[in-house]
Amino acid sequence: MFDSGVDLSAVRTSVLAGLIEQNHAELMARECRTLQLAAAWADRHYLDPDGGDYQPVVERACAYGGEGTPEVSEYCAAELAALQGIGIFAARMLIADALDLRHRLPRLWDRVMTGGVRAWQARKIAETTRPLSWEAASELDLALADFVGMMPWPRFRRILEAAVLDADAVLARERQRRAREAQDVYGFDSEDGLKTIVAKANAGDAVWFLATVNRIADILAARGDAGPVGSRRARAVGIMARPAEALALLIEHQHDDDATTPPEPDESTDSANHQSLSTTLPAGFDAKAARPKVVLHFHLTDAALVRGHGIVRPEHGDALTLDQLTEFLAATGCPVKVQPVIDPVATAPIDGYEISPRLRAAVRYRQVADVFPFGTCLSPNMDLDHSQPYLPRNKGGPPSQTRLGNLGPMARPSHRAVTHGGWRRSQPEPGYFVYRSPQGYVYLVTNQGTLALGRSDFSAAVWRVSALRPLRATA
């Protein structure tokens, strides 16, 4: 535990330097230990797919690492994740990296174990070399392991990526093909009500997109927008999302001299003086019909509406102020239709196994994330699992089993861990999930997050009480 009682401002500079050095050495040792423990955990959960007792329907063998690494139980990562307070996918990657380093990159593994290489750098190398064959990975390990840490990581990373491509020409072509298929546009939550958009697109398309963004930003400046160029570009993206408005601007200013507004110095303006999209209005174009239809969910209280200010929580993204929401809706230039909300508490239970759309929506309003300990999945397509297994009515099952208080969203790996992997779960109160891992660790999960209760007499008592408490049929 960190000794917070030491007044660092009072120690001599030479002592402070020694403490920094000691702390760094301890950090590297802990990172190394994490990899060792992950590899040992994988060894403990080795599963031979060729064994006579292998039952893939119940427990699958998974090769998380690259070629030549042992396969492990699909449930191996679930408890490792919970013990470290991370998601199952992150635990899988930790296991994969540890096994790759130990089995495919032994020279680099030794350097990590002896404190010569940071664990995070070794893990990046393991991830980058995972698609290579065992032989190619071994050759690369022999060629590069001794150079890790001798140069800044960005320089070494470029050398590493070139070496991986050079090691396998087939893989290089396959990566090019996958890159073409991986083209997409993503939106990420940002701070203060903003979003970040990332596009992976054909280079030519990206150039023309930037040219159009810059052109509209110039038009905004010509129309009196005195904001900085970055703000005008961001506004241009919003305008391009409304094609009719963008086309009208471009048509209105199609004869403007681009040279009158010199581009701001920026690496993305190499296409600023290109002619942008055609400004000929297509025959039969209906701007209103071309508007996209979007369904958004915002959560706010009636008190915020009465006061005229307050916090608004979107279903996806960071919180907004009521003023920001008003500005957002007004800036779209589109009609807004307010839909009634669903009250989860008033949602009626169902006697059958199938879940109605209204009940599914109510569960997701209450629990937006995977209810497994430290669950990270936010997909709207997650399974809604019965906390108390469903029993058909013709076999003695009670009514109203499919209800808000007996359901929770779970990603497929979490679902299988509870169904076949030795995890036990209860939902003593609607929205409160208590889990007991195969090793006896207890976790409490709510829509606020996960509380690790550990493995003690207290946590065992919590589990016993939660597991014995009957679920209320009216919830």
N, C-alpha and C positions, 0 to 999 in steps of 0.2 A: 504494500500500500504506500502511496506517495506520502512522504513526510512533509505535510503542509505547515508544520510548526517552525520550519527553518526560515528565518528572515533573509531572503536572498539579497535584498538591497544592502545588507550590512556586511556581507562576506567580501574578502579581498578578491580582486580580479583574477589572480592566479588560482584561487580556490574555486571561483565560479567557472573558470575554464575547465578545471578538473571535474567538476560536477557535470558539466555539459558532455565531456568525453565519456564519463561513466554512464550517464543516462543513455547516450547513443549506443554504447556497447550493450547495455541491458536491453534496449529496444531491439537490436539485431538478434540478441540471444532469444528473446521472446518470439520474434517472428520466425526464427529457425525452429523453435520448439513447437510452434503452431503447425508447421509443415510436418514435423516428426509425428506429432499426435494425429494429424489427419491421415498420414500413411499408415500408422498403427491401427487406427479405427477402421480403415479400409481392409487391412489384413484380417481384422477380427470379423469382418462381414464378407469375407471372400465367398463367392458362390460359383460352383462349377456347373456350367450349363450342360456339360457332358456326363454329369453324375447320374446314377440310376434313380436317385430320389428327387430329381429336379422337377418342379411343378410350376411352370411359367404362368399359369392362370392365377396362382396364389402369390408367387414371389418370383419376379423376373431377375435375371442376371443382366447387369448393365455395364457396358464398357465406357466409363466416363472419360478415361484417358485415351491416348493415342494407341497406335498399333504396338503390341507387345506388352501392354499393361494388363494386370489381372482384372477380371470382372468381379463386380460386387453386387450385393443385394440392392434392389431398387429402394429399399427402406433405409439404407445405410446413411443417407444424407439427412433424413428427417430429424433424428435426435441430435446429430452433430450440429445441425442448424439451430435447434432450440437451445442447446447448451451454450452456444456462442451469441445468441441474440441476433441471428441473421436469417435470411430466407433460405428455402430449400435449394433454389437454383444456385445461390452463392456458395452454399456448402458443397454442392456437386462440383462446382468449379474449383474449390479448394482441394477436394479429393483428387480431381483430375490433374491439377497442377502438381500436387505432391507425388502422385504415381508416375507422371511423366518425367519429373525430375529424377526420381530414384531409379526408374527402369530404362528410360530412353536417353537421359542426359546425366549420366553418373558423374562425369567430371565436374559439371556445374553443381550438382547435388553436393559433392564433397566441398566445393568452395563455399556454398551456403552454410554447410554444417560447421566449417572452420572459421566462419565469420568474415570471409573474404568478399562476399557478394550479398547485397540486400535481398531479402526474400521477395519483395515486390518486383524487383527487376528479374529475378529468376522465374517468377510466375509469368511475367510478360513473355519471356523467351519460351517457356513451356507452351503457352497458349498459341504463340505465333508458329511454332514448329509442330503443333499437334497434327496437322494434315499430312505431314511427311511420313514416309515409310520408316520403319525402325532403323534400317541401315542408313538412310539419309540423315535422320536425326542424330545418329551416333557420329557420323562424319562431321556434321555441323558442330556438335558438342566438342569434338576434338579440335576443331579449327578455331572456335570462337570463345570457349569457356574461359581461357586465360586472359582475355581482353576485356571482359565485363568489369566495369568499375574503373577502368583506366582512362575513360573519356566520358564527357557528359552524355547522359542517356539519349537525348535527341539524335546525337551523332551516331551512337552505337545502334539505335533503332533502325536508322536508314541502312547501315551495313547489314544488320540482321535480316531485314526484309529483302534486300538484294540477294543475300546468301540463300534464303529460302526459295526465292524464285529460280535462282541458278541451280539449286540442288535438284529440282524436279520440273522439267519442261512441261510435262503433262499437267502437273498441278498448276503451273503458271497460266496455261491456257484455260484450265478449269476455273481459276480465280477470275480471269477476265470474263468468262461466261457468266459466272455467278454475280459479278459486279454489274453486268448489264441487266440481269434479272432483278437485282436488288434496288433498282431505281425506285425511289419513293419520296414522299413528302411527309414530314413528321411535325407535330406540334408539341412543345414542352411547356410546362408551367414555368412562369418566371415570377419576379418579384413585383409587388405593388400593382397587381392587376394586369400585368403584361403577359404576353406569351412569346416564346421563341420558336421560329419556324426554321426547319432545316430541310433542304432539298438535295437529294442525290439524283442527279439527272445527267443526261447527255451534255457534254461540254458545250456544244453549239446551242442547245436549248437554254442552258444557263446563261450564256453570253447574251442571247436575245432578251431573256427575261430581265437581266440587269440593265440592258440598254433601255427597255421600256420603263423600268422603275426610275432610272435616272431622267428619262424624258419627262415623265409625269411629275417628278420632283422639280424639274426646271419650270414646268408649266405652273405649278403651285407657287413657285417664287415669283414668276411673272404676274401672277394674279394677286400678289400682295402678301403671300405667306412669308413672314420674316423669321420663321423658325430655323434652327440649324439644319444642315443638309441631312443629317441622320434622321431627324424627326420627319422631314419631308419625304424621305425614302420610305419610312415606315408607313406614313399616310398613303403613299403611292401604292404600297402593297394592298392596303385596305380598299383603295379605289379599284385596283385590278380585280379584286374579289367580286366587284359589282361591274361586270363587263359593259353594261349599257352606259354607266357613268364614265368609265374609262374611255370608251369609244367616242362619246360625246366630247370629252376634253381633247382627245387627239384630233378629232375632226375640226374642232373650233380653232386649234392652234397648229394645224398642219402646215401652214405657210410661215410660221415663226422661224426666225433665224436661230438655229441651235447655238451658233457661236456667240450670241449676245449674253448667254449665261454660261460662263466657263465652268467645267466640272470641278468639284472640290477634289483636292488631292486624296486619293484613296486607291487601294489596289484593285477595287472592284469597278473602277470607272474606265477600264481600257476599252469598253464598248460604248462610252457615253455619247459619241458622235455618230453612232450607227443609226440608220433609219429604222424606226420601230415598226410595229405591225401595220398592216394595210388599214387605211382609214376610210375605205369605201364601205358604206352602210349596206349590208346584205339585203337583198330583196326579201320582203315578207318578215323582216326582223321585228319581233314583238318583245320590247324590253321587259314588260311586266311578266310575260310568260317565261322569260329567261331567268328570272330571279330564282335562286336556289331556295329550297325549303329546309329549315333547320329547326330542330327541337332542342331547347336548352332548359335545364332545371336550375333554378336559383332558390336558395332557402333563406328566408328573412322573416322576422317577426312582425306582427301587426303593430307593435310599439314603434318599430323603426319607421313604418309608414306614417304613423300619427305624428311622430316627432320631426320627420323629414330628414333624418340622418340616422345612420346605424350601419351595422356590418351585414353584408350579404355573402353567403357561402355558396358558390357554384358547385354542382355535382362533381365537376372535374376542375382542378386548379385551385389557386390560392384565393383567400378571402378578398372581397371588394368592399368599398364603401357604397352607400346608396347613391351618392353622386356619380361614382364611376359607373355603376350599372345604368343609371339614367343616360349618361353620356354615351355609353356603349350602344344602348338600344337606339338612341336618337341618331347616332352616326351611321347606322346601317342604311338609312334612307328607305327602309322597307316597312310595310305594315307589320304590326306586332299583335298577335292574338294570344291572350292569356288563357291558359287551360286550368281547370280545377286541379287541386292537389289531392293526393291520396293520403288519408290518415291511417297509418299502420295499425294503430290500436283498434280502429273500427273495422278492420278487415276481417271478414267472416272466415272461420276455419272450413276445411273440406274433409269429407269422410273418406274419399278415395285417395289413391297414391299420387295421381297426377296433380301438378301445381298449376293453378289458374294464373293467367297473366297479371291480374290485379294483385294476387297474393305474392307472386314473384317480385313485382315492383315494390310492394310494401317491405319485403325482406331486404331488398337491395337498398331501399332508402335508409333502413336501420343499420345495415352492415354493408359498407361499400367495398370492403377488402376481404380477402380470404381469412376465415376465422380460425385457421390453424395458428399455433404459436408463431409470432413474428411473420405472419403471412404477408406477402408482398403483392400478390396478384390482385388486379383491379378490374379484370375483364368482366363485362356484363354477361358473358356466356358461361360463367362458372356453374358447376353443378350446385343445386340447392339440396343439401343432404339432410335427412331426418336424423336429429340428434339421438332420439330413441327409435331404434329400427322399426320400420313400418310393418305391422302385422295385419294381413287381410281380414276383413270383417268376417268372412266365412270360416276363418280359423280362430275366431275368438278375439280379434282385435277390437279395441274400443273405438267409438266415434271420434271425429275431430282430431285425428292424428296428424293430418297435414294442416298445420297452423303456424302462425308467426313464432310462437314460443317453442316450436320443435324443428325449426329449420335454420340453416345457416349456409352461406355460400362457401364453397371449397374448390380450389384448383384440383385437377386430377391427381397429381402426386400426393397432395394432402389427403384427398378422399381415399386413395388406396392405402395410405399409411394407417388410417383409422380402420378401414375395412379388413385389411389382411396383415398389416405390419406390426401389430402388437400394441398400438396406441389405443387408449380408452378415453372416452369423452362423455361429458354430461352437460346439460343446459338447465341448471336448477331454476333459473329465472330467465324470462325472455331477454335475449341479448347478452347473457353471461354464460360463457363457455369455460368449463374446467377440464383440463387434459391431464392424463397421467401417462408418461412415456414408458417404453419397455423397461427402462432402468429405474423407474420409480420417481422421476422428477415431475413436479406438478406445476402447471401453468394456468393462469387465469387470463382469458381473452375477452375483451369487450370492444365496442366500436371506438374506444379511446386508445387501444393498443394492447400490449401483452405485459403481464406482470409475472416474472419468474419467481415462484415460491420455493424453489429448491427441493431438496430431498431431506426432510426432517420430520419429527413427530408432528409438528404443526401442520406442515403441508399434507402429511398423510391423513390427519384429521379433517382438513379441508376437503380432501378428495372423498373420504368416507361420507361426510355429511352431504356433499353435492351429489354423489352417486346414488345415495339412498333417498334423496328428496324427490317425491313424485312431481312430474311436470303437470301443470295446471291445464286442464282441457280447454279452459276458456281463453287462454293466452293466445 
